[in-house]
Amino acid sequence: MAFFTDAVDDARIALQALADRVEGIAHPTLRLGVTGLSRAGKTIFTTALIHALTKGARMPVFEPYQSGRIARAELQPQPDDAVPRFAYEGHLEMLGAERRWPSSTTRVSELRLAIRYATRRGSLKTLTLDIVDYPGEWLLDLPLLNMSYADFARQSLALARAQARAEVAAPFLAAVADAPASGPADEARAREVAARFTSYLSACRSERLAMSLLPPGRFLMPGDLEGSPALTFAPLDVEDTPSRADTLGGMMERRFEAYKHAVVRPFFRNHFARLDRQIVLVDTLSALNAGPAALADLERALDGILAAFRTGRNSLVSTLFRPRIEKVLFAATKADHLHRASHDRLEAVLGRLVERARERAQDRGATLDVVALAAIRATREARVRRGGHELDAIVGTPEAGQEAGGHVFDGEEEVAVFPGELPADPDALFDPSGAGFRGLASSMAGNGQDDVDFRFLRFRPPADIGDGPIPHIRLDRALQFLLADRLT
């Protein structure tokens, strides 16, 4: 895939990379990108990572920590004056005092840590870790930089007309049918079609469909761009040749190009192109519950995400002027919603999802890995007797208003959930003729198959979050992959 910059962008990126590396000679720095698609737990992961490094945690797999070579990790002043600081203290307060999960990531934010550590030879050094937290939906916009409006329209309408999306796309497709691209440019018609397009994208994210490939990303989290012409466009049935400027198609084409120029390029140039390492958090369980169509859509989205990364082994020239991402970790989150017997199988499912992406990264000299984790563990495991049998269960406190088996939880009572087991062969979950994963049953459900509630309950954070260690699943494995080689 050709990359997405013009000569001006290339020059700016090269100058910024050179400035970063010059600073890194005196103060070695690693820029870690943290991203993921909707509801994957980006804010939770970043908060847990900072807490584990600064306050301590049980991390037997993270060698620099387990061996005692990390002396301390301290928060430092915000590195970029124009970028919001990641609200670590506020998120921790919400988790601990209120037992509520922080809100989703809707913008870029950063936080800097200074990690003081002993090398294997015994000398003391400091690694500056800049954590860049940003919405994964924005990654899905990067391929738009290589597309014409006609390319974007053709691909978007093909997705909308696919069987898995056709029902929720019907109002949008009806609006497209009533809005010929050759018709006159009309602001009211453009706003109507764009609103239908946005509603369709939002519906695709529902728990029932759990679709992931939903560009443009800012349509679902517009921020201060809401209502602007750059976000008031939609795919129409157009020819491959550019539309006349005075037509509705010409209006949509201009706004598509404005979106790329005003939204996508600055994100790539100012943040994305400067990353050294990357973790992509994936809500694999929601796609599993929604079925094979959602898994196939997630696979395409993850493939597109990795295609956007500038991956590969860095040379001296690339390090100074055009840095590459040398390591990418894909993480299946919410592993605490499954018994540990299925954690390796959840990893295998994610490995199957990124199989093509892994091969491409390896061909470029980059390292890609997968892990199933829960950055903050909200459940514990138990053996529960039911119907004369002992079953592996997870126990936690569902959020107020969650419902299972006809019972509505008040946010205070615990429940035992029998998660079932993922299949040993992940390919079985990708069979288009299959119904998807059917393993979850609440303890409130009866014994009959018709009574089983297959939805994942949303659990509250654990009650003991404070200055002490926060329970997790495999957070140490993630840190070992992402950081350990820079702490030697």
C-alpha positions as CSV (number, residue, x, y, z in Angstrom):
1,M,0.0,0.0,0.0
2,A,1.4,3.4,-0.9
3,F,1.6,5.7,2.1
4,F,-0.5,8.7,2.7
5,T,1.7,11.7,2.8
6,D,2.6,14.4,0.3
7,A,6.0,16.2,0.0
8,V,5.0,18.9,2.6
9,D,3.9,16.2,5.1
10,D,7.0,14.2,4.5
11,A,9.2,17.2,5.2
12,R,7.3,18.1,8.4
13,I,7.4,14.5,9.6
14,A,11.2,14.3,8.9
15,L,11.9,17.5,10.8
16,Q,9.8,16.4,13.8
17,A,11.4,13.0,13.8
18,L,14.9,14.5,13.8
19,A,13.9,16.8,16.7
20,D,12.6,13.9,18.6
21,R,15.8,11.9,18.0
22,V,18.1,14.7,19.0
23,E,16.2,15.1,22.2
24,G,16.3,11.3,22.7
25,I,20.1,11.3,22.6
26,A,20.2,13.1,26.0
27,H,16.9,11.7,27.2
28,P,16.0,8.3,25.7
29,T,12.3,8.4,24.9
30,L,9.8,5.8,23.7
31,R,6.5,6.9,22.3
32,L,3.8,4.2,22.9
33,G,0.5,4.5,21.0
34,V,-2.6,3.1,22.8
35,T,-5.7,2.7,20.6
36,G,-8.6,0.4,19.9
37,L,-12.1,0.4,18.4
38,S,-15.2,1.3,20.4
39,R,-15.6,-0.2,23.9
40,A,-12.3,-2.0,23.8
41,G,-11.0,-0.4,27.0
42,K,-8.3,2.1,25.9
43,T,-8.8,4.4,28.9
44,I,-8.8,1.5,31.3
45,F,-5.7,0.0,29.8
46,T,-3.7,3.3,29.9
47,T,-4.9,4.0,33.5
48,A,-3.9,0.5,34.6
49,L,-0.5,0.7,32.9
50,I,0.4,4.0,34.6
51,H,-0.8,2.7,38.0
52,A,1.2,-0.6,37.7
53,L,4.4,1.3,36.9
54,T,4.0,4.0,39.5
55,K,2.3,2.2,42.3
56,G,3.3,-1.4,41.8
57,A,1.5,-4.6,40.8
58,R,2.0,-8.3,40.6
59,M,3.8,-8.7,37.3
60,P,5.8,-12.0,37.2
61,V,6.2,-11.9,33.4
62,F,7.5,-8.3,33.1
63,E,11.2,-9.1,33.7
64,P,12.6,-5.6,34.5
65,Y,9.9,-5.3,37.2
66,Q,10.1,-8.8,38.6
67,S,13.9,-8.8,38.8
68,G,13.8,-5.5,40.8
69,R,15.6,-3.5,38.2
70,I,12.9,-0.8,38.0
71,A,13.7,1.6,40.8
72,R,10.8,3.9,40.3
73,A,8.4,5.4,37.7
74,E,7.2,9.0,38.1
75,L,4.7,11.2,36.3
76,Q,6.3,14.1,34.4
77,P,5.0,17.4,33.0
78,Q,3.0,17.1,29.8
79,P,5.4,16.9,26.8
80,D,3.2,18.6,24.1
81,D,1.6,21.9,25.1
82,A,-1.1,21.7,22.4
83,V,-2.2,18.2,23.4
84,P,-4.6,17.5,26.3
85,R,-3.0,15.6,29.2
86,F,-4.4,12.1,29.9
87,A,-6.6,12.5,32.9
88,Y,-5.0,9.7,34.9
89,E,-5.9,11.0,38.4
90,G,-9.6,11.6,37.5
91,H,-9.9,8.2,35.9
92,L,-8.4,6.5,39.0
93,E,-10.7,8.4,41.3
94,M,-13.7,7.3,39.3
95,L,-12.6,3.6,39.3
96,G,-11.7,3.6,43.1
97,A,-14.1,5.9,44.9
98,E,-17.1,5.5,42.6
99,R,-16.5,2.0,41.1
100,R,-17.4,3.4,37.7
101,W,-15.5,2.8,34.4
102,P,-14.1,6.0,32.8
103,S,-15.7,7.3,29.7
104,S,-14.5,6.3,26.2
105,T,-11.6,7.9,24.5
106,T,-12.9,10.7,22.1
107,R,-9.7,12.6,21.4
108,V,-5.9,12.4,21.5
109,S,-4.3,12.8,24.9
110,E,-0.8,12.2,26.3
111,L,1.0,11.5,29.5
112,R,4.7,11.2,30.2
113,L,6.4,8.8,32.7
114,A,10.1,8.8,33.7
115,I,11.2,5.2,34.4
116,R,14.4,4.9,36.5
117,Y,15.9,1.5,36.1
118,A,19.1,-0.5,36.5
119,T,20.7,-2.0,33.4
120,R,21.8,-5.6,33.4
121,R,25.3,-4.3,34.0
122,G,24.2,-2.4,37.0
123,S,24.3,1.2,35.8
124,L,21.3,3.5,36.4
125,K,19.4,5.0,33.5
126,T,16.1,6.7,32.8
127,L,13.7,5.9,30.0
128,T,11.1,8.6,29.2
129,L,7.8,6.9,28.2
130,D,5.3,9.1,26.3
131,I,1.9,7.4,26.2
132,V,-0.3,8.6,23.3
133,D,-4.0,7.6,23.8
134,Y,-6.2,8.1,20.8
135,P,-9.5,6.6,19.3
136,G,-9.0,3.6,17.1
137,E,-11.8,4.9,14.8
138,W,-9.4,7.5,13.6
139,L,-7.0,4.8,12.4
140,L,-9.7,3.6,10.0
141,D,-9.6,7.1,8.4
142,L,-6.0,6.8,7.3
143,P,-6.7,4.7,4.2
144,L,-9.0,7.5,3.0
145,L,-5.9,9.5,2.2
146,N,-5.3,7.1,-0.7
147,M,-8.8,7.2,-1.9
148,S,-10.8,9.4,-4.3
149,Y,-14.3,10.3,-3.3
150,A,-15.5,7.8,-5.9
151,D,-13.4,5.0,-4.3
152,F,-14.8,5.9,-0.8
153,A,-18.4,6.0,-2.1
154,R,-18.2,2.7,-3.9
155,Q,-16.6,0.9,-0.9
156,S,-19.0,2.5,1.6
157,L,-22.1,1.7,-0.4
158,A,-21.0,-1.9,-1.0
159,L,-20.7,-2.4,2.8
160,A,-24.1,-0.8,3.4
161,R,-25.7,-3.1,0.9
162,A,-24.1,-6.3,2.3
163,Q,-26.5,-8.7,4.0
164,A,-25.3,-8.1,7.5
165,R,-25.9,-4.3,7.3
166,A,-28.8,-4.0,4.9
167,E,-31.5,-3.8,7.5
168,V,-30.0,-0.9,9.5
169,A,-28.7,0.7,6.3
170,A,-32.2,0.9,4.6
171,P,-33.1,4.5,5.6
172,F,-29.7,5.7,4.5
173,L,-29.8,3.8,1.2
174,A,-33.3,5.2,0.6
175,A,-31.9,8.7,1.1
176,V,-29.1,7.9,-1.4
177,A,-31.6,6.8,-4.0
178,D,-33.5,10.1,-3.6
179,A,-30.3,12.1,-3.9
180,P,-28.8,11.7,-7.4
181,A,-25.2,12.8,-7.6
182,S,-25.9,14.7,-10.8
183,G,-28.6,16.8,-9.2
184,P,-28.0,20.4,-8.1
185,A,-25.8,21.1,-5.0
186,D,-28.3,21.5,-2.2
187,E,-27.3,22.1,1.5
188,A,-30.5,20.7,3.0
189,R,-30.2,17.5,0.9
190,A,-26.6,17.1,1.8
191,R,-27.3,17.5,5.5
192,E,-30.2,15.0,5.3
193,V,-28.1,12.3,3.6
194,A,-25.2,12.9,5.9
195,A,-27.4,12.6,9.0
196,R,-28.8,9.3,7.6
197,F,-25.3,8.1,7.0
198,T,-24.2,8.9,10.5
199,S,-27.3,7.2,12.0
200,Y,-26.5,4.1,9.9
201,L,-22.9,4.0,11.2
202,S,-24.0,4.4,14.8
203,A,-26.5,1.5,14.4
204,C,-23.8,-0.7,13.1
205,R,-22.0,-0.3,16.4
206,S,-25.0,-1.8,18.3
207,E,-24.5,-4.9,20.5
208,R,-26.5,-7.0,18.0
209,L,-24.3,-6.2,15.0
210,A,-21.0,-5.2,16.6
211,M,-19.5,-4.0,13.2
212,S,-16.1,-2.4,13.3
213,L,-15.3,-1.1,9.8
214,L,-17.1,2.2,10.0
215,P,-15.1,5.1,8.5
216,P,-15.1,8.1,8.6
217,G,-14.2,7.9,12.3
218,R,-15.1,11.5,13.2
219,F,-18.8,10.9,12.2
220,L,-19.3,8.9,15.4
221,M,-17.2,11.2,17.6
222,P,-17.2,14.7,16.0
223,G,-16.1,16.8,18.9
224,D,-15.8,20.5,18.0
225,L,-16.3,19.6,14.3
226,E,-19.9,18.7,14.8
227,G,-22.1,20.4,12.1
228,S,-19.2,21.6,10.1
229,P,-19.2,21.1,6.3
230,A,-16.2,18.8,6.7
231,L,-18.5,16.3,8.5
232,T,-21.5,16.9,6.2
233,F,-21.0,14.5,3.4
234,A,-21.9,11.0,2.5
235,P,-21.3,8.4,-0.2
236,L,-23.4,8.7,-3.3
237,D,-23.7,6.6,-6.4
238,V,-21.2,8.4,-8.6
239,E,-19.1,7.8,-11.7
240,D,-15.3,7.3,-11.5
241,T,-14.8,10.7,-13.1
242,P,-15.0,13.8,-10.8
243,S,-18.5,15.4,-10.6
244,R,-19.2,18.9,-11.7
245,A,-18.7,21.5,-9.0
246,D,-22.3,22.7,-9.1
247,T,-23.8,19.2,-8.5
248,L,-24.6,17.4,-5.2
249,G,-21.8,14.9,-6.1
250,G,-19.4,17.7,-6.5
251,M,-20.3,19.2,-3.2
252,M,-19.8,15.8,-1.4
253,E,-16.5,15.4,-3.2
254,R,-15.2,18.8,-2.0
255,R,-16.2,18.0,1.6
256,F,-14.6,14.6,1.5
257,E,-11.4,16.2,0.4
258,A,-11.8,18.9,3.1
259,Y,-12.2,16.1,5.7
260,K,-9.0,14.5,4.6
261,H,-7.1,17.8,4.6
262,A,-8.5,19.3,7.9
263,V,-9.0,16.1,10.0
264,V,-7.0,13.1,8.8
265,R,-3.7,14.6,7.6
266,P,-3.1,16.6,10.8
267,F,-3.7,13.5,13.0
268,F,-1.3,11.5,10.9
269,R,1.4,14.1,10.8
270,N,1.2,15.4,14.4
271,H,0.6,12.1,16.3
272,F,0.5,8.9,14.4
273,A,3.8,9.2,12.4
274,R,5.8,9.8,15.6
275,L,5.0,6.5,17.4
276,D,7.6,3.9,18.2
277,R,5.4,1.1,19.6
278,Q,1.7,0.4,19.3
279,I,-0.9,-1.6,21.2
280,V,-4.3,-2.1,19.6
281,L,-7.1,-3.1,22.0
282,V,-9.8,-5.3,20.5
283,D,-13.3,-6.1,21.9
284,T,-13.2,-9.6,20.5
285,L,-15.9,-10.9,22.7
286,S,-18.6,-8.5,21.3
287,A,-17.8,-9.7,17.8
288,L,-17.9,-13.3,19.0
289,N,-21.3,-12.8,20.4
290,A,-22.7,-11.0,17.3
291,G,-21.6,-13.9,15.0
292,P,-19.4,-14.7,12.0
293,A,-20.4,-11.5,10.0
294,A,-19.2,-9.3,12.9
295,L,-15.9,-11.3,13.1
296,A,-15.4,-11.0,9.3
297,D,-15.9,-7.2,9.6
298,L,-13.5,-7.0,12.5
299,E,-10.9,-8.9,10.6
300,R,-11.2,-6.4,7.7
301,A,-10.9,-3.5,10.1
302,L,-7.8,-4.9,11.9
303,D,-6.2,-5.6,8.5
304,G,-6.9,-2.0,7.5
305,I,-5.5,-0.7,10.8
306,L,-2.2,-2.5,10.4
307,A,-1.9,-1.5,6.8
308,A,-2.0,2.1,8.1
309,F,1.0,1.5,10.4
310,R,4.4,2.4,9.0
311,T,5.9,-0.9,10.3
312,G,9.4,-2.3,9.9
313,R,12.8,-2.5,11.4
314,N,14.4,0.9,11.8
315,S,17.7,1.8,10.1
316,L,19.8,4.9,11.0
317,V,18.1,6.9,8.3
318,S,14.6,5.9,9.1
319,T,15.2,6.5,12.8
320,L,16.3,10.0,12.1
321,F,13.9,11.0,9.4
322,R,11.0,8.6,8.9
323,P,10.6,6.4,12.0
324,R,8.8,3.1,11.8
325,I,6.8,1.2,14.3
326,E,8.9,-1.8,15.2
327,K,6.4,-3.6,17.5
328,V,2.6,-3.9,17.4
329,L,0.6,-5.8,20.0
330,F,-3.0,-6.7,19.4
331,A,-4.8,-7.3,22.7
332,A,-8.2,-9.1,23.1
333,T,-9.6,-7.3,26.1
334,K,-12.2,-8.3,28.8
335,A,-10.5,-11.7,29.3
336,D,-12.0,-11.6,32.8
337,H,-15.4,-12.3,31.2
338,L,-14.1,-15.8,30.5
339,H,-12.7,-18.5,32.7
340,R,-8.9,-18.9,32.4
341,A,-9.4,-22.1,30.5
342,S,-10.5,-20.1,27.5
343,H,-7.9,-17.3,27.7
344,D,-5.5,-19.1,25.3
345,R,-8.4,-19.8,23.0
346,L,-9.3,-16.1,23.0
347,E,-5.8,-15.3,22.0
348,A,-6.0,-17.9,19.2
349,V,-9.2,-16.2,17.9
350,L,-7.4,-12.8,17.8
351,G,-4.4,-14.5,16.2
352,R,-6.7,-15.8,13.5
353,L,-8.2,-12.3,13.0
354,V,-4.8,-10.7,12.4
355,E,-3.1,-13.6,10.5
356,R,-2.8,-11.7,7.3
357,A,-1.6,-8.6,9.1
358,R,1.0,-10.5,11.0
359,E,2.5,-11.9,7.8
360,R,2.7,-8.4,6.3
361,A,4.4,-7.0,9.4
362,Q,6.9,-9.8,9.5
363,D,7.8,-9.3,5.8
364,R,8.7,-5.7,6.7
365,G,10.9,-6.7,9.7
366,A,8.4,-5.7,12.4
367,T,7.3,-7.8,15.3
368,L,3.6,-8.4,15.9
369,D,2.1,-10.4,18.8
370,V,-1.3,-11.1,20.3
371,V,-2.5,-11.4,23.9
372,A,-5.8,-11.9,25.8
373,L,-5.9,-9.6,28.8
374,A,-7.9,-7.6,31.3
375,A,-6.0,-4.5,32.3
376,I,-8.3,-4.3,35.4
377,R,-9.9,-7.5,36.5
378,A,-13.5,-7.1,37.4
379,T,-14.3,-10.7,38.2
380,R,-12.9,-13.6,40.2
381,E,-13.2,-17.3,39.4
382,A,-15.2,-19.9,41.3
383,R,-16.5,-23.5,41.1
384,V,-20.3,-23.4,41.4
385,R,-22.6,-26.5,41.8
386,R,-25.6,-26.5,39.4
387,G,-27.8,-29.4,38.5
388,G,-25.6,-31.9,40.4
389,H,-22.5,-30.7,38.5
390,E,-19.6,-28.4,39.4
391,L,-19.0,-25.8,36.8
392,D,-16.3,-23.2,36.2
393,A,-17.8,-19.8,36.8
394,I,-16.8,-16.1,37.1
395,V,-18.2,-13.9,39.9
396,G,-18.6,-10.2,39.8
397,T,-21.0,-7.2,40.5
398,P,-23.0,-6.3,37.4
399,E,-23.6,-2.6,36.8
400,A,-27.0,-1.2,37.9
401,G,-29.7,-1.9,35.3
402,Q,-28.0,-4.9,33.7
403,E,-30.4,-7.7,33.1
404,A,-30.1,-11.5,32.9
405,G,-32.6,-14.2,33.0
406,G,-35.4,-11.7,33.7
407,H,-33.5,-10.3,36.8
408,V,-32.4,-6.6,36.9
409,F,-29.3,-6.0,39.0
410,D,-29.1,-3.1,41.4
411,G,-25.3,-2.5,41.1
412,E,-24.6,-4.0,44.5
413,E,-25.3,-7.8,44.3
414,E,-22.9,-10.3,42.9
415,V,-23.7,-12.9,40.4
416,A,-22.0,-16.1,39.2
417,V,-21.9,-16.5,35.4
418,F,-21.0,-19.7,33.5
419,P,-19.0,-18.4,30.6
420,G,-18.8,-21.6,28.6
421,E,-15.7,-22.5,26.6
422,L,-14.4,-21.1,23.3
423,P,-13.8,-23.9,20.8
424,A,-10.3,-25.3,20.5
425,D,-10.4,-24.5,16.7
426,P,-11.0,-20.8,16.1
427,D,-11.9,-21.4,12.5
428,A,-15.3,-22.8,13.7
429,L,-16.3,-19.3,14.8
430,F,-15.7,-17.8,11.4
431,D,-18.0,-20.2,9.5
432,P,-20.6,-17.9,7.8
433,S,-23.3,-20.6,8.2
434,G,-22.7,-20.8,12.0
435,A,-24.5,-18.8,14.7
436,G,-21.4,-17.6,16.4
437,F,-20.3,-18.2,20.0
438,R,-23.1,-19.4,22.3
439,G,-21.4,-20.0,25.6
440,L,-22.6,-17.5,28.1
441,A,-25.4,-18.4,30.6
442,S,-26.3,-16.3,33.7
443,S,-26.8,-18.1,37.0
444,M,-30.2,-16.5,37.0
445,A,-31.2,-18.5,33.9
446,G,-33.0,-21.8,34.1
447,N,-31.8,-25.1,32.9
448,G,-33.4,-25.1,29.5
449,Q,-31.5,-23.8,26.4
450,D,-34.3,-21.3,25.7
451,D,-33.6,-19.7,29.1
452,V,-30.0,-19.0,28.5
453,D,-28.9,-15.3,28.2
454,F,-26.0,-15.1,25.8
455,R,-25.2,-11.4,26.4
456,F,-22.1,-10.4,28.2
457,L,-22.9,-8.6,31.5
458,R,-21.1,-5.4,32.2
459,F,-19.4,-5.7,35.6
460,R,-18.4,-2.9,37.9
461,P,-14.7,-2.3,38.7
462,P,-13.4,-4.3,41.7
463,A,-14.0,-2.7,45.1
464,D,-10.4,-2.5,46.3
465,I,-8.8,-0.1,43.8
466,G,-6.5,2.4,45.5
467,D,-2.8,2.9,45.9
468,G,-2.2,-0.9,46.1
469,P,-1.9,-3.3,43.2
470,I,-4.9,-3.6,40.9
471,P,-5.9,-7.1,39.8
472,H,-5.3,-7.8,36.2
473,I,-4.9,-10.6,33.6
474,R,-1.7,-10.6,31.5
475,L,-1.0,-6.9,31.7
476,D,2.6,-8.0,32.6
477,R,2.8,-9.9,29.3
478,A,1.8,-6.8,27.4
479,L,4.5,-4.7,29.2
480,Q,7.1,-7.3,28.6
481,F,6.5,-7.2,24.8
482,L,6.2,-3.4,24.6
483,L,8.8,-2.1,27.0
484,A,11.2,-4.8,28.3
485,D,13.8,-4.5,25.5
486,R,14.2,-0.8,26.2
487,L,14.9,-1.4,29.9
488,T,18.0,-3.6,29.5
